[in-house]
Amino acid sequence: MAAKELRAGLKAPAFKLEAASGETVDLSDLGEKWTVLFFYPKASTSG
């Protein structure tokens, strides 16, 4: 899958991911609410 650039204020592409709690979160389940996502790419690395 090719990476897409995301810009502030634009709709995110559809996705599902596993939350820290272990449950699966589907973006479409959040409806049209404003949602903030944080990604910590180095959180699981030694760097």
Secondary structure, DSSP 8 states (H G I E B T S, - for coil): -------TTS-----EEE-TTS-EEEGGGGTTS-------TTTTS--
